[in-house]
Amino acid sequence: MEHQYPGPVDGDEHVLAELMLPDQTHLRSQDWTIFFLHKRRRVLKRERMWTARTATLTKTRSAATTTMIIRVTIKASDGPPLFYVLNLVNTNQDHTVKRGAVVKAMAYFANPVIETLAGLYNTVNAMDLSLMPRLNSYECFMLQSSDAKDLFLEKLEAIIAQRMTGSNATPSNPALKAPSPTMNPSRHARYGLPRDTHELESVVPYAGVPIPVKVPAALLPETVGDFSLVKLITTFSTPHSTSPQPFTPTLPHLTTSGALTHPIIVLLNALLTQKRIIFLGHNLPSSDVSEVVVGACALASGGVLRGFTRHAFPYTDLTKIDDLLKVPGFIAGVTTPAVAHKTEWWDLLCDLGTGRMRISNRIEAVSPVSEGVRFFQQPGHLPSASSSSSTAGSAVGTAVPGISALAAAEASQSAGLGSGLTGTIQAGDATGDAAFMAGVLRAIEENFRRWVVKFTRLAAAFEEWVYGASMLVIATTPPTTHPPRSLYVPENTSPSSPASAPESTPHGGSSLLLPPEVITHGYVFPNPQSKINELAANATRIEGSRSTRSYYSFVQDTAASYPRRPVKSVDLQQLHDRLAKLRLTSEGSGTVYLAICGVVRGEAEVEELLAVVGNRVWGDDWGFGAQQHAALGSGSGGVGGGGGQGQGLFYLAFGLFHLKVEVREAVAGLLGRIREHEAGRHFWAGVGRFVQGAWERGERAREARVRDAQEEKREEGVA
């Protein structure tokens, strides 16, 4: 640790040096680890400003080993800044000397001076990120859940146009036109549009070599480093699917489906209930255990929950076990097999070598039956007999086949399964395998995020029913006292006129009075018995998570994000789920449609609705939509459609066929606003021709009605 720039690293340098040299590194030509550095609060008070990135040039005393660290600050509201450390170790063996190595200090650079490190630091921080669009939470979710390569391209076009004109003012129109071909060719090439809006391509010139860099445009919380969820899932799913072994002992918080609960579900339950988890990779590179630890954190977070990476130790060893055991609910990676025999050190051991998980026989016993669990043991709240055999409930019980199918996809990537997908034949990927695997990875990330979202909504419903209130959800704000207005497009408004999207009120939506049946919130259950079954099945898991770090972090995030939520008067997710999961009467569905159309007027409200649509619908089919909708899901013949949007606008588009003309016209106006939205146009592109034809017919009928009304007024005026 001879040179550190721009300032000294806070902490014990001996511990840092040990972390930078993983076990058995002399047996491998290259290895890497990940670990985190926590900034001390006393240092925070002493320093007013933090550097965003620092590079550390180190000298290590080992068998000709060189190490380089790059630290990146991770902003978090639950503590001091967290530094993410990526540590690369290269080992060079000299077979001409005795024992193949000489213990000596080496430097990564030919000139190991502070100026060399300063040059690297300045080069990295000079990377041009000015074209990186600023996306809100809804836009980030839509970008990550979509495979459209031109999603939010309008934002980049606006930034480029602003840069080319040399104006520093914020453009009044967010959807400025693309740069004109008549502009300066060199500047046009410099600010060229990206091939894929999911990532920003930049160049870092160092030592005369231009180094290409790709930066993700949308990064969800708790996502650190480069990891493979497919690898994590297949590691533990394959042995379980070929030769399942029961867990012993069983624990209500972990084995929610009994002794044969799927290992990935056990891992998720352990993360949600803040158990001590160790990933063991005996005789494996340290990079393997580091990768699965950060992958598990992202898996449990789903971009919704926080607090996992702050207590994660992607790589550690026995010399630091005493400090590790002081951390409650840690997530650690080790390569020492002795840890497996110390069952008092961990609650769940995940062996990467065998693909098996073990629950410690010395795990802290769960407290006596909690009030929430006891609630579902009372008469009137007992689950039905059909659901008692599967204590996981429909929340995760049906997820096991889906996990197995997604995990098995990695073995199929070489079979050319992606070649049948439209639009995937690209240069360097003639078979479509790369596009297929990208779709598999996106599907895994999306579904685990939806799993976490559903869990939080179930937990809120559980707390409201059992305890009378919940901090996980904020009730909808009562509507304004303004007089009600028509929910469909006024007669004197053209279908394509911007006046069809009036400004929103502070309560989110237009200033209309909403009927009480739509001013509700929470998870939608098909019937009262299914509510009992599902909440009873998830009772132990929910109770185990109510005192965890991720629970309180989610409560804080919910309160902090509420003022920025565009729609506060209704729960859009609940209204959309009611259309999909309940058998509503014509009057009931019309009320829901009119409420959605009434509050979703401006661009921000449309974005929130699209995020709801992207969440898909939760039900017995595990959120993939009913089987009868499969035939309608293609981009050419259905409503759901491509682009990775799930069912897409399927249930909203049903309103075009409602019995009441005002409902049909209101839905047509809503779909028109979605169609004009920069992200909504991709959803609309997945709508089938049948629905597009219905929308066009509805628009023509409304235009004819408006013309007739105007003619009648003129005739009355003449008379």
N, C-alpha and C positions, 0 to 999 in steps of 0.2 A: 504493500500500500504506500509506495514511495511518493507518487504524485497524485494529487486529487484536485480537480478543477471543476467549477470556479471556486469551490470552497471545500473545507474538510468534511469528510463523511462523519455523521454523528453516530457514535456507538463504539463498541469494542472492536478494534481492528483485528485482533486475533480471532475473534468469532467470525468476522467477515472473511478472513483468509481461509478458515476451515470450511465455510460454506462454499467458497469458490473452488475447493478441491474435493469433488465427490469421491466416494469410495471406489476402489478398483479402477481408478482412472488410468493407471499405468498399463492396464490390459487393453485399452482402447485407444485408437488413434484420435478420436474426437468424442466429446460428450458435452452436454450442456445441462444446466439446471436453472430453475426459477426460484427466487425467494423475494420476500418483501422487507422493506425497511420502514419502521415507524418513526416519524419525526417526534421528538420529545416536546412536550408542551412548554417547558422552560426555554427551549431554543426558539419556539414560535414567538414567545414574548420578546425575545432578544432581537429577532430578525423581522423586519417589516415586509420584506418581499421575498418570494420564493422563486428560484429558477425553475422553469418548466422542465428542462432536461439537463442532466449533467452526465458527463462521461468520466470514467475513472480509469486511468492507466495504472496497472498493478504489476508488481514483480513478485512472483511466487517462487518459493524454494521447494522444488520437487524434481522428479525425474524429467528434466527438460520440458517443463509444462509452461505454456503461456496462457494467460487469462486476460480477458477484456470484459468490462462491464459497461452497460448503458442503462441508466436509470431514467424512468419516466414517471412523473407525478400522476397519481390517481386522486382526483378530487373526491372527497366524501364529506358528508355532513355529520357523521357520527363519530368523528375523532380527528386527530391531526392528519396532515397529508400522508398518504401511503405511497412509497416508492416501489415501483415494479422493477425488479432487477433480473436481467437476462444475462447469464454467465456462460460463456463459451470457453471450453478447455481443449486445447490441441496438444497432443503429446508426441514428441519426437524421440525415437530411440536411437542411440548411437551404439552400434554393435561392435565398434572398434575398441571400445574401452571395456574395462572389467565390469561384469554384471550388466552391461548394456546401457548404463546411464551414469551420469555424474551429477551429484547434488549441487546445484548452482542456481543463481538468480538470473533470470532472463527477462528481456523486455520485448513487447510486441513490435515496437518500432525500432528502426535502425538508429534513431536519435532519441533516446529516452530522456527527454527534457520536458519541462512544463510547457514550452512553446508548442511542442508537437501536440500535446493534449488540448491546448487552447485552440489550435487550428482545427482539430477535429470537432470540438464543441461548437465553435462558431459556424462550421460548415453544416453540421446537422441542424442547428437552429436557424440557419438561413434558408431552409427548404421552403419553397413558395407554396403556401396553402391558402392564398387569397381567393382561389376559385372554389374553395370548399363551401358548399351551401350550408346555411344554418337551418336545421330541421327541428321542428317541435316533436314531442313524443309521439303524436299520431302519425306524423310523416315518417319518422324513423321506423315505426312498426310496419307501415305500409310498404316502405322501401325494402325492408328485410323479408317481408312475406311475399314479395312479388318478384318474378323473374323477368319482368319487362326492363329491357336495357335502356329505355329512354324515359323512365319514370322521373318526374320532376326535372325534365330537361329544360323546361321554361325558366326555372330558377337560374340555371347555369347560363342560359342565353341572356337573361337580364344582367347577370354579373359581368359577362363578357362585353355586352353592349355598354355598360356603365364604364368599364375599364377603357374601352376604345375611345369613348367620347371624352375621357379624361375628367369626368365629373365625379366628385366625391359625395354628391348628394344622393340620398336614397330615392330610387325611382318611384314615382307615384303609381305607376302601373307595374305590378309584379310580373306580368307576363309580356315583357317587351319582345319585340321581334328579334329574330336571329340576326347576327351581323351580316350586313349587306356584302355581296361579292365584290362590290366596287370599292370596298375599303382597302386600306394598305395590305397587300398580300402577306408581307412579313409579319405584321401585327395579327392578321387573321390566322396565320399558321401558329403563332405563339399562343393565341387564346382559342385554339381549336376545340370543338366540342368533344367530350370523351366518348369512347366506344361503349362504355357501360357506366351508367350513373351510380352504380353501387359502390364504386371506388374512384378515388381521385388519383390520377397518374401525375407524378412529379419527378424531378431529376435533382439529384444532389451531386454536384461536381466536387470531387475530392482527388487531390494529387493528379489533376489533369484527366481524370477518368469520370465520365458522366455515369452515375449510378442510378438506375431507374428505381423508383419507389412507388408502391401502391398503398394508399391510405383508405380504409373503409369510410364511406360517407355516413353510415348509420351504425353506431356501436352502442349496444345496450349495456346497462350496468352489470357489474360482476363478470364482464368478459375480459379476460386477460390472456395475452399471448395467442399462439397458434396451436389449436388442438383439434382432435378428430372425435366427434361424438359417435361416429360409426364404430371407430376402434374401441371406444369405451363400452358401447352397448354390446358389440359382438364378443368382447372378451368374457363377459359374464353371461350372456344370453345363450351362446352356443353350447357350453357344457350343461346348462340347465335344460335346454330343449332336447338334447340327446340322452342325458341320464340325470333326471331330476333327483335331487337329494333333499330331504326335509330339513328344515332349520331346527336345531335344538340348542338352547331352549327357545321357546316361542315367547313373544312379547307383544302385548296389544298395540303398542306404539309402532312396532316394526313389521310384524307378520300379520298385516291386516287381512290377508286372504288365507290365513292358516299356515301350517308348516310348509306348504309348497308355494308360498308367495314368490312371485318372480323376483329374482335378485335385484333388478333395476328398481322395482317398487320398494324393496327393502332399503336400498340405498337412498332413494328419495325420502322415504319416511324417516330414516336416520338423520338426514340433513335438515328436514323440516322440524324435527323434534330435538335438534341440537345434541345429538349423541357424539361421542368421541370416535372418529373414523380414521383408520390407518390403511393406506394402500401399500402392500408389500410387493416388491419386485426383486426377488432373490436372483442374482446373476444377470439381472437386466440393467441396461444403462440407466443412469439417473434421469435422463431425459424422458424415459418412458413413464416413470412414476410421477414426475413433475407434470407431464402432459395430462394424465388422468385426473390429477388433483384439481387443476384449473378447469378441466372439462366438467368435473362433477360440480364445481361451484357454479359454472354457467348453466348446467342442467337443472339444478335446483332453483336457481334464481329465475330463470325464464324471462329475464329482463324486467321482472316485477319486484321480487324480493331482494333485500340487501343484507349484508353482514357476513357473508361466507368467505370472501377473499381476505377480509381483515383478520380472520382467525384461521387462515390456511397456511400450511407449511409445505409447499410443494416438494421440498427435499430437506431432510434432516437426518441426523445420525444419533448413535447412542450417547455421544458426549453431551448432547443437548436435551436428553430425555427429561431431565429434572425440570428444566424450564418449560418444556412442552406440556408436562402434566399439570402445570399451574394454570393452563388455559382451558376454560370450560368449552366443551363442544368443538374441539379442534378438528381440522381435516389435514392430515399429514401424509407424506410419502416417504418411505424408507426402503433400503435395500438389504438391511441386516435381518437374517432369518430368525435371530434370537427374539425379536419382537413378538413373533407368533406364539411363543410359549409364555409370555407375560400377559395373561388374560386380564390382569388387573389394570393394565395400562390403557386398554381400549374397550369400546362397546361393540364395534363392528370392524372386523378385519376383512379386507378385500385382497385376496391373493391373485396377483396378475399372472403368475406362472401357471396356476391350476384353473383359473377362472371361477373360483368358488369364493363364497362369502361365509364368514363364521360370526355368530353372535356370542359374545363372551358369556361364560357361565357365571361370571362374577359381576355382571352388569347390575347397576343399581336398580333395585326392585321398583316397579311402578307404584306410586302411592295408591292407597285404597280407592275403591270406585269413586270417581269424581261425581260432582253434581250433574254434569252434562251427561255422563254415561247412565247415571241412575235415573235421569229424566226419561230415558227410553226403555226403562224397565217397569214403568208404571202402566196400569191399565189405560187403554186409549192411545198410548204412544208406542205400543209394541210393534216391531216390524213384522211383516207377513212371513209365513213359513217358507215361501218360495225364495226369499232373500236371505234367510238366516243361515243357509249353508255357505253363503259366500259373504264373509264379513267385510270384504272390500267394498261392496256396493257397486253400483254402476259407475262410480267415479273412476275406478281403476280396474275393476275386474275384467271388463271387456278390453282393456288396453293391452293385455298380455299378447294376444295374437298380433295386434298392430306393432308392438315392439319387436316381436320375433320376425315379422315380415320386413320391417325396416332394417333390422340387424342383418337379415339374410341377403339384403340387397348388395352388400359389399362383395359377396361371393359371386354375384351375377354380373359384375361390371365388365368382365372380360368376355361375356357371351354376346356382346353387341346388342343388348336389350334397348339401349338408347337410340339405336339407329332408326327406329320407327317413329320417333317423336318429330313432329313438324318443327322446322326452324332450327334444328340442332346441327345440321350439316354445315360445319364451318371449317375453315382452314386449320389443319392440324387435328381435327376431330371428325374424321370421315365416318366413323362408326357411330358417333353420337354418345360414346361411353362417358366422356368427360361431362357432357351436358346432363346425362342421366344421373351420374353421381352427384352433380351439383344439385339436381332436383331432389335426390334422396336426402342429402344433408339439409337442404332447406325444409323439407318435410319434417325431418326429425326436430329441428330447431322450432318450427312453428308449432308442432303438436305438443312438445314439452312446455312451451310457453303457454299454450292454451290449457294444458293440464294445471299449471300453476294458477292461471287466472281463474279457472273453474274452482280450484281448491279455495282460493280467497273468497269467492262469492258464496261457496257452500259454508265456509267458516262464519261469514257474516250472518247468513240465514240461521245457522246453528245458534249463534250467540243471541240473536234477536228473539228466537223462539224459547230458548232455555233460560237466558238471563234477562231478557226484556230489552236489551240494547246492545249495540256493537260499535266499537271504534273503527272497524274495518270498512265502514261505509258511511257516507253522509247522505242523509235523507234528501229527497228532492225538495227544492225551494218552492213554496206556494206561488202560484201564478200572480201576475200583476193585477191590479184593480182596474186597469184600462178596460174600456168597453170591448166586447168581443168583436172580431173582424172576420170577414170571410176567409175560410181556409183554402179556398181555391183561387186561381188567378182571376183578378177582376176582369170585367167584361171589356173595359176600354184599354186592355193591355195586350200587346202582341205577344205571341208565345215565345218569341226569341228576345223580347225586350228585357233589358236589365231591370226594369221596374218590377219584374216578376219575383225578384229576390229582395224584399224590403230589408232595411237594416234591422239588426237584432237588438233586443233589449238587454239590459244587464242581467236579466234572469236567464238568458239563453233562449233564443227563439223569438218569435213575434209577440207583440203585446196582445195576446188573446187569453181569454178565460178557458181553462182546460177542464173537462169533466173529471170528477173525482176518481173514476175508475182507471184513469191513466196516470194519475199523480201517485204512483207507487214505485217501489224499487225492490231490487233483490233478485235472487235466483228464481227461475220459473220451473215449477214441478208440474208434470202432467196431471197429477191427481193427489189428494191428501195422503193416500197410502204410500205412494212413491216418495213423498216428502219424508214420511216417517222412516221408510226403508233406507233411503240414502243418507239421511242425517244420522240415523242410528249406526249404520255401517261405518261412517267416518268419524264417529264420536271420539274414539280413542286417539285417532290421529290428530284431530282438531284440538282436543284437550292437551295433548302433548306439545303442541306448537304454540300455545297461548302465552307461554312464559319465555319464549326464545328471543334472540336478538332480531331475527328476521321479522318476527311478528311486530315488535315495537318500531322497527324501521319502516315497515309497511304502513303502520298507523301514522307515522310522521309524514311519509310521502303522500298519503291520501289527503291529509289536512293541508299540506303545502301545495298540492296540485289542484285542489278544489277551486280556488279563486281564478285559476287560468282555464277552467273547464268551460267550453263554449256553451253547452246546454246544461242548465241546472234545474230547469222546471220539470223534466221527466228523465227517466232512466232509459236511454235509447237501447241499451243492451237488453233490458227486460222486455221492452215493447217489440223488438225484433224477434226475440225468443218466443214471445206469445204468438206471433204470427206463424212461427215455424212449428211449435210444439203443441199448441192447444187447438182444439176443434171449436173455433169461434163461430158464432152466428154472423149473419150478414151485418146486423147492426153492430155487433161487438168488433168485428174486424174493421168495419168502416170507421168506428171511433178511433181505433189504434192507428189506422192509416192517416186519418185527418190530423191526429196529434203529432205524428212524426213529420208530416208535411208542413204542419204549422210552425214547428220549432226549428226545423232545418231550413234556414233561409239563406244565410250568408256562407262565405267560403269556409270559415272556421267550423261552423256547424256541419257542413258537408264533410269536412275532414274527419270529424269525430264519428259521423255515421259510417264513413268508409272503414274506419278502424273497427267499428262494431261488426260490419259486414265481414271484414277480414278475420275476425275472431271465430267465424263459423257459428254453428248452432250445436249446443250440447244436448245429447240425448242417448238413447240406447245404442245408437250406431256410432258412438264414440266421436261425434262431431264431424263425421265425414258426409253427412247428408243421407237421407233415406235412399234406399236402393231404387225406388221408383223414379228418383230424380237423375239417375246416372245417365239415362238416355238423353236427358235435356241438358246435361252439363257440358257438352262440347261447345266450342266457340261458334260452330256453324249452325247448330240446331237447338241450342238450349239457352237457359238463362244464367246458369252458374258460370260456366265458361272458364277459359284459360287464364293464363297469367298468374296462376297460383292463388287465386282469390277465393278458394273454397266454393261454396254455393253461389258466390257472387251476389248479384241482385235478384236472385231467384224469388225470394219471398216478397220483396218490395214490388217486383214487377207483376206479381199476382194481382195487385191493386188495379192494374189496367183492365181487368175483367170483372170488376166489382159491379153489383147491380145498380148502385147509385151513381148518377152522372157526376155529382160533385166529388165523389171519391176518385173516380177515374181521372177527372181533370186535375185534381190535386196531386195524384201520383204521377201523372204525366208531367206536371210542372216540376215535381221533385226530380224525376229522372232527367228532365231537361237540364236542371242545374247540375246534376251529377255529370251529365254528358259534357258540359262546358268546363268542368273543373279539370285542372291539370293532371290530377291523379285519377279522378273519376272517369276520364275518357278511356283509361285502360280497363276499368271495370265494365264500362259500356261496350268496349270492343269484344268482351267475352259473352255479351248477351246474344242470344240466337236471333235468327232472322224472323222467327215467329213473333217474338216479343217486340222487336224493332218495328215490324209491320203494325202491330197493335198500337204502339206508341205513335206512329205516324198517322194512323187512322184517327186516333183520339185527338191529335193536334189539328188535323184537318176539320174534324167535327167541331172543335172549339172555335176555330177561326170562322167557320160558317155561322156558328151561333153568335159570335161577336159581330159579324157583319150584319146579320139579320137584326140584332138588337139596335145597332147604329142606324140602320135604315128605318126601323120603326120610330126611333126618336126623331129622325129628320122629317118623316111623314107627319108625325104629331106636331112638329114645329111649323110645318107648312100649313097644316089645317088650322 
